[in-house]
Amino acid sequence: MRIAYQYKLRPTKLQVTELDRWLSMLCAQYNYLLADRFNWYEQNRCAIDACSLLCHLPQLRDNPDYFSQKKTLPQLKKTHPWYSEIYSQVLQDVVKRVKVTFDRFLKGDRNGKRSGRPRFKPHSRYRTFTYPQIKDSCLDGNSINLPMFGKVKVILHRQIPDGFKIKTASVTKKADGYYITLSLEDQTVPEIKPDFKPNKITGIDLGLKDFLTTADGETVAIPQHYRQAQKRLKVIQKRVSRRTKGSNRRRKAIQQLGCQHQKVAARRKDFHFKTANYLLSKYDVVAHEDLNIKGLARTRLAKSVLDAGWSDFLLILTFKAEKAGLLVIPVSAYNTSQDCSNCGEKVPKKLHIRWHDCPNCGCSLDRDHNAAINIKNRAVGHSVLKAKSLLSDSRIVLEACTIDLYSDWCRRCHSS
């Protein structure tokens, strides 16, 4: 299992200048390699018998793939000697980034979904370089030793646990300085429990009135971090607009605006982690709706949906559950708010109606509470649960787990 620990760096002024120079050179190399791919794509993408005889036929050449572009790096260091100061594996990682970006444009990702045409990056948008391999002994007290760069002071706000192996290190430039992200490999992931108690299973309904409602009727208030910071962001944004483009005062105002946005993101992330820890400390199985969050982010509720950060929260919840040997299960979101949780009868209601009243069985409770119970019922309605956990880089599929609910329905399922 891979986890990431992020620490803030405290480089000197000379080291900051050197880090900026590295990023500038890597950005130029990234754009050059991407332009080489586009040049081949534009000249050789159609068959020769499909081209017009009146057009100019360029000289055909091989597709610049990952290996051919990687072989150009030694020649780059001869023609541009200053690139020899950059660690070789960092340069190779730039070639890999170009490959991944261009392959997603032509072929799509593992799900077949293609991304848009890659764009050339300005220096202000190329913010990260990666060491694909780094020694475990790189951390020495309150400093980290980066190959061919030197030792940089780091704030170790938490120690790396014993048994964890450092795999990669990424240096990122943010609004308030430089950070380093260490990718760690953990071999001590506990196995998923073979059975769960019925009182340790719950369903959660994500919403905008309350952040979530559990099947037990417990609610978590939505903090709305971005809306609370809008007044301050508006003042700083006006300050940026009044500054002359290209001036130092405008650059400082942009940095101040970036720091404010970073604070909002950090508060939201802290809230997500605390909420996920609370749920997993109380329940062993958490079921949630399989929502189309990208689709909701294009509606009139876009600002509220993005401010809530449902996607990030579900990713954090799934990751924390896997690390603890617990389960997070996505279920179908179809009619969870319309169906009665007591009798199953469909009770149509519009979005502004926040109370569920069933004329069939007399069930009366909050709309979100009713939906959370339906989500829980759908999760425990089968004796075998399959949970798919989508992590940022690993995408691990959890094994099927049998849940004994001590009910007559489950006994019939086991017997059959």
Secondary structure as UniProt FT lines:
FT   STRAND          2..10
FT   HELIX           13..44
FT   HELIX           48..50
FT   TURN            53..54
FT   HELIX           66..70
FT   TURN            71..72
FT   HELIX           73..79
FT   HELIX           81..85
FT   HELIX           88..106
FT   TURN            110..111
FT   HELIX           123..125
FT   STRAND          128..131
FT   HELIX           136..138
FT   STRAND          139..140
FT   TURN            141..142
FT   STRAND          143..146
FT   TURN            147..149
FT   STRAND          150..155
FT   TURN            162..163
FT   STRAND          165..174
FT   TURN            175..176
FT   STRAND          177..185
FT   HELIX           198..200
FT   STRAND          201..206
FT   STRAND          212..214
FT   TURN            215..216
FT   STRAND          219..220
FT   HELIX           225..242
FT   TURN            245..246
FT   HELIX           248..282
FT   STRAND          285..289
FT   HELIX           293..296
FT   TURN            297..298
FT   TURN            300..301
FT   HELIX           302..308
FT   HELIX           310..324
FT   STRAND          327..331
FT   TURN            334..338
FT   TURN            341..343
FT   TURN            351..352
FT   STRAND          355..357
FT   TURN            359..361
FT   STRAND          364..366
FT   HELIX           367..379
FT   STRAND          384..385
FT   STRAND          401..402
FT   HELIX           408..415
//
